[in-house]
Amino acid sequence: MIRYNLICNKDHSFDSWFASAAAYESLSQAGHLSCTICGSGEIRKALMAPKVKSAPVEPHPLEKLRKHVEGTATYVGGSFAKQARAQHDGTAPDRPIYGEATRAEVRDLLRDDIPVLPLPFRPKSQTN
């Protein structure tokens, strides 16, 4: 199937589907085409740009990181420092987590050799 933009001698434009380019030519030469607006039989193909599929857009690296973190870690919100300390002390199961912590909480975790890393994005619940 092929779709052509068509135009009549009175500048009415419309489109129509054909089985093939040859089918269009055959119908046109036989005079079997008419304008859908005025009925004129003087029809020609209008200038058309082909549809070209563009390559899929790769997500931004930060979006890829966000998707990975959200898909593999548990969001613990404001209890991040407490959860990280509990995991470090062995009183909570070891699992990947992410959340929020104050500067003071982060400083205390780092002082106690509990590894933390800031993420370069905010949780989706805090974005517009």
LOLUM-155583 format. One record per residue (C-alpha): residue number from 1; x, y, z. Coordinates in nm, 2 decimals, always signed. Example, Ala and Ser with C-alpha at 12.3 -4.5 7.8 and 13.67 -1.06 7.14 Angstrom:
2
<voza><seq>1</seq><east>+1.23</east><north>-0.45</north><up>+0.78</up></voza>
<voza><seq>2</seq><east>+1.37</east><north>-0.11</north><up>+0.71</up></voza>
# end
This chain:
128
<voza><seq>1</seq><east>+0.00</east><north>+0.00</north><up>+0.00</up></voza>
<voza><seq>2</seq><east>+0.11</east><north>+0.35</north><up>-0.08</up></voza>
<voza><seq>3</seq><east>-0.04</east><north>+0.68</north><up>+0.02</up></voza>
<voza><seq>4</seq><east>-0.02</east><north>+0.98</north><up>-0.21</up></voza>
<voza><seq>5</seq><east>-0.11</east><north>+1.34</north><up>-0.15</up></voza>
<voza><seq>6</seq><east>-0.32</east><north>+1.45</north><up>-0.45</up></voza>
<voza><seq>7</seq><east>-0.43</east><north>+1.78</north><up>-0.58</up></voza>
<voza><seq>8</seq><east>-0.70</east><north>+1.88</north><up>-0.84</up></voza>
<voza><seq>9</seq><east>-0.69</east><north>+2.15</north><up>-1.10</up></voza>
<voza><seq>10</seq><east>-0.88</east><north>+2.38</north><up>-0.85</up></voza>
<voza><seq>11</seq><east>-0.60</east><north>+2.34</north><up>-0.59</up></voza>
<voza><seq>12</seq><east>-0.80</east><north>+2.11</north><up>-0.36</up></voza>
<voza><seq>13</seq><east>-0.56</east><north>+1.88</north><up>-0.18</up></voza>
<voza><seq>14</seq><east>-0.65</east><north>+1.54</north><up>-0.04</up></voza>
<voza><seq>15</seq><east>-0.48</east><north>+1.20</north><up>+0.01</up></voza>
<voza><seq>16</seq><east>-0.56</east><north>+0.85</north><up>-0.10</up></voza>
<voza><seq>17</seq><east>-0.42</east><north>+0.50</north><up>-0.07</up></voza>
<voza><seq>18</seq><east>-0.33</east><north>+0.28</north><up>-0.36</up></voza>
<voza><seq>19</seq><east>-0.22</east><north>-0.08</north><up>-0.38</up></voza>
<voza><seq>20</seq><east>+0.10</east><north>+0.03</north><up>-0.56</up></voza>
<voza><seq>21</seq><east>+0.25</east><north>+0.30</north><up>-0.76</up></voza>
<voza><seq>22</seq><east>+0.15</east><north>+0.11</north><up>-1.07</up></voza>
<voza><seq>23</seq><east>-0.21</east><north>+0.09</north><up>-0.95</up></voza>
<voza><seq>24</seq><east>-0.21</east><north>+0.47</north><up>-0.91</up></voza>
<voza><seq>25</seq><east>-0.08</east><north>+0.52</north><up>-1.26</up></voza>
<voza><seq>26</seq><east>-0.34</east><north>+0.28</north><up>-1.41</up></voza>
<voza><seq>27</seq><east>-0.63</east><north>+0.45</north><up>-1.23</up></voza>
<voza><seq>28</seq><east>-0.50</east><north>+0.79</north><up>-1.32</up></voza>
<voza><seq>29</seq><east>-0.45</east><north>+0.71</north><up>-1.69</up></voza>
<voza><seq>30</seq><east>-0.80</east><north>+0.55</north><up>-1.71</up></voza>
<voza><seq>31</seq><east>-0.95</east><north>+0.87</north><up>-1.56</up></voza>
<voza><seq>32</seq><east>-1.09</east><north>+0.69</north><up>-1.25</up></voza>
<voza><seq>33</seq><east>-0.96</east><north>+0.95</north><up>-1.00</up></voza>
<voza><seq>34</seq><east>-1.16</east><north>+1.24</north><up>-0.88</up></voza>
<voza><seq>35</seq><east>-1.13</east><north>+1.52</north><up>-0.63</up></voza>
<voza><seq>36</seq><east>-1.30</east><north>+1.44</north><up>-0.30</up></voza>
<voza><seq>37</seq><east>-1.40</east><north>+1.80</north><up>-0.26</up></voza>
<voza><seq>38</seq><east>-1.52</east><north>+1.92</north><up>-0.60</up></voza>
<voza><seq>39</seq><east>-1.53</east><north>+1.60</north><up>-0.81</up></voza>
<voza><seq>40</seq><east>-1.28</east><north>+1.73</north><up>-1.07</up></voza>
<voza><seq>41</seq><east>-1.12</east><north>+1.45</north><up>-1.27</up></voza>
<voza><seq>42</seq><east>-0.80</east><north>+1.65</north><up>-1.33</up></voza>
<voza><seq>43</seq><east>-0.58</east><north>+1.50</north><up>-1.05</up></voza>
<voza><seq>44</seq><east>-0.20</east><north>+1.50</north><up>-1.01</up></voza>
<voza><seq>45</seq><east>+0.03</east><north>+1.39</north><up>-0.73</up></voza>
<voza><seq>46</seq><east>+0.13</east><north>+1.68</north><up>-0.50</up></voza>
<voza><seq>47</seq><east>+0.48</east><north>+1.72</north><up>-0.38</up></voza>
<voza><seq>48</seq><east>+0.55</east><north>+1.48</north><up>-0.09</up></voza>
<voza><seq>49</seq><east>+0.83</east><north>+1.42</north><up>+0.15</up></voza>
<voza><seq>50</seq><east>+0.90</east><north>+1.05</north><up>+0.23</up></voza>
<voza><seq>51</seq><east>+0.85</east><north>+0.93</north><up>+0.58</up></voza>
<voza><seq>52</seq><east>+1.18</east><north>+0.83</north><up>+0.72</up></voza>
<voza><seq>53</seq><east>+1.21</east><north>+0.65</north><up>+1.05</up></voza>
<voza><seq>54</seq><east>+1.46</east><north>+0.81</north><up>+1.28</up></voza>
<voza><seq>55</seq><east>+1.70</east><north>+0.61</north><up>+1.49</up></voza>
<voza><seq>56</seq><east>+1.58</east><north>+0.55</north><up>+1.84</up></voza>
<voza><seq>57</seq><east>+1.69</east><north>+0.82</north><up>+2.08</up></voza>
<voza><seq>58</seq><east>+1.93</east><north>+0.69</north><up>+2.34</up></voza>
<voza><seq>59</seq><east>+1.83</east><north>+0.80</north><up>+2.69</up></voza>
<voza><seq>60</seq><east>+2.06</east><north>+1.05</north><up>+2.86</up></voza>
<voza><seq>61</seq><east>+2.33</east><north>+0.88</north><up>+3.07</up></voza>
<voza><seq>62</seq><east>+2.18</east><north>+1.02</north><up>+3.39</up></voza>
<voza><seq>63</seq><east>+1.84</east><north>+0.88</north><up>+3.30</up></voza>
<voza><seq>64</seq><east>+2.01</east><north>+0.54</north><up>+3.24</up></voza>
<voza><seq>65</seq><east>+2.17</east><north>+0.57</north><up>+3.59</up></voza>
<voza><seq>66</seq><east>+1.84</east><north>+0.67</north><up>+3.75</up></voza>
<voza><seq>67</seq><east>+1.66</east><north>+0.37</north><up>+3.59</up></voza>
<voza><seq>68</seq><east>+1.93</east><north>+0.13</north><up>+3.70</up></voza>
<voza><seq>69</seq><east>+1.93</east><north>+0.27</north><up>+4.06</up></voza>
<voza><seq>70</seq><east>+1.55</east><north>+0.27</north><up>+4.08</up></voza>
<voza><seq>71</seq><east>+1.53</east><north>-0.08</north><up>+3.94</up></voza>
<voza><seq>72</seq><east>+1.80</east><north>-0.24</north><up>+4.16</up></voza>
<voza><seq>73</seq><east>+1.79</east><north>-0.05</north><up>+4.49</up></voza>
<voza><seq>74</seq><east>+1.52</east><north>+0.02</north><up>+4.75</up></voza>
<voza><seq>75</seq><east>+1.42</east><north>+0.37</north><up>+4.82</up></voza>
<voza><seq>76</seq><east>+1.43</east><north>+0.44</north><up>+5.20</up></voza>
<voza><seq>77</seq><east>+1.36</east><north>+0.81</north><up>+5.19</up></voza>
<voza><seq>78</seq><east>+1.48</east><north>+1.02</north><up>+5.49</up></voza>
<voza><seq>79</seq><east>+1.59</east><north>+0.71</north><up>+5.69</up></voza>
<voza><seq>80</seq><east>+1.88</east><north>+0.66</north><up>+5.45</up></voza>
<voza><seq>81</seq><east>+2.15</east><north>+0.73</north><up>+5.72</up></voza>
<voza><seq>82</seq><east>+1.98</east><north>+0.50</north><up>+5.98</up></voza>
<voza><seq>83</seq><east>+1.94</east><north>+0.22</north><up>+5.72</up></voza>
<voza><seq>84</seq><east>+2.30</east><north>+0.25</north><up>+5.59</up></voza>
<voza><seq>85</seq><east>+2.44</east><north>+0.24</north><up>+5.95</up></voza>
<voza><seq>86</seq><east>+2.22</east><north>-0.06</north><up>+6.03</up></voza>
<voza><seq>87</seq><east>+2.35</east><north>-0.25</north><up>+5.73</up></voza>
<voza><seq>88</seq><east>+2.71</east><north>-0.15</north><up>+5.81</up></voza>
<voza><seq>89</seq><east>+2.66</east><north>-0.27</north><up>+6.17</up></voza>
<voza><seq>90</seq><east>+2.50</east><north>-0.60</north><up>+6.05</up></voza>
<voza><seq>91</seq><east>+2.17</east><north>-0.54</north><up>+6.22</up></voza>
<voza><seq>92</seq><east>+1.99</east><north>-0.50</north><up>+5.89</up></voza>
<voza><seq>93</seq><east>+2.02</east><north>-0.72</north><up>+5.58</up></voza>
<voza><seq>94</seq><east>+2.27</east><north>-0.60</north><up>+5.32</up></voza>
<voza><seq>95</seq><east>+2.09</east><north>-0.47</north><up>+5.02</up></voza>
<voza><seq>96</seq><east>+2.13</east><north>-0.17</north><up>+4.78</up></voza>
<voza><seq>97</seq><east>+1.95</east><north>+0.13</north><up>+4.91</up></voza>
<voza><seq>98</seq><east>+1.91</east><north>+0.50</north><up>+4.82</up></voza>
<voza><seq>99</seq><east>+1.74</east><north>+0.79</north><up>+4.98</up></voza>
<voza><seq>100</seq><east>+1.81</east><north>+1.13</north><up>+5.15</up></voza>
<voza><seq>101</seq><east>+2.04</east><north>+1.23</north><up>+5.42</up></voza>
<voza><seq>102</seq><east>+2.14</east><north>+1.57</north><up>+5.57</up></voza>
<voza><seq>103</seq><east>+2.50</east><north>+1.69</north><up>+5.53</up></voza>
<voza><seq>104</seq><east>+2.56</east><north>+1.62</north><up>+5.90</up></voza>
<voza><seq>105</seq><east>+2.43</east><north>+1.26</north><up>+5.86</up></voza>
<voza><seq>106</seq><east>+2.65</east><north>+1.20</north><up>+5.55</up></voza>
<voza><seq>107</seq><east>+2.95</east><north>+1.35</north><up>+5.74</up></voza>
<voza><seq>108</seq><east>+2.89</east><north>+1.11</north><up>+6.03</up></voza>
<voza><seq>109</seq><east>+2.86</east><north>+0.81</north><up>+5.80</up></voza>
<voza><seq>110</seq><east>+3.18</east><north>+0.89</north><up>+5.62</up></voza>
<voza><seq>111</seq><east>+3.36</east><north>+0.96</north><up>+5.96</up></voza>
<voza><seq>112</seq><east>+3.26</east><north>+0.61</north><up>+6.06</up></voza>
<voza><seq>113</seq><east>+3.39</east><north>+0.46</north><up>+5.73</up></voza>
<voza><seq>114</seq><east>+3.04</east><north>+0.38</north><up>+5.60</up></voza>
<voza><seq>115</seq><east>+3.06</east><north>+0.43</north><up>+5.23</up></voza>
<voza><seq>116</seq><east>+2.80</east><north>+0.66</north><up>+5.07</up></voza>
<voza><seq>117</seq><east>+2.79</east><north>+0.83</north><up>+4.74</up></voza>
<voza><seq>118</seq><east>+2.57</east><north>+1.12</north><up>+4.63</up></voza>
<voza><seq>119</seq><east>+2.35</east><north>+1.06</north><up>+4.33</up></voza>
<voza><seq>120</seq><east>+2.34</east><north>+1.32</north><up>+4.05</up></voza>
<voza><seq>121</seq><east>+1.96</east><north>+1.32</north><up>+4.05</up></voza>
<voza><seq>122</seq><east>+1.66</east><north>+1.37</north><up>+4.29</up></voza>
<voza><seq>123</seq><east>+1.41</east><north>+1.09</north><up>+4.35</up></voza>
<voza><seq>124</seq><east>+1.12</east><north>+1.11</north><up>+4.11</up></voza>
<voza><seq>125</seq><east>+0.88</east><north>+1.18</north><up>+4.40</up></voza>
<voza><seq>126</seq><east>+1.06</east><north>+1.52</north><up>+4.44</up></voza>
<voza><seq>127</seq><east>+1.07</east><north>+1.62</north><up>+4.08</up></voza>
<voza><seq>128</seq><east>+0.81</east><north>+1.81</north><up>+3.88</up></voza>
# end
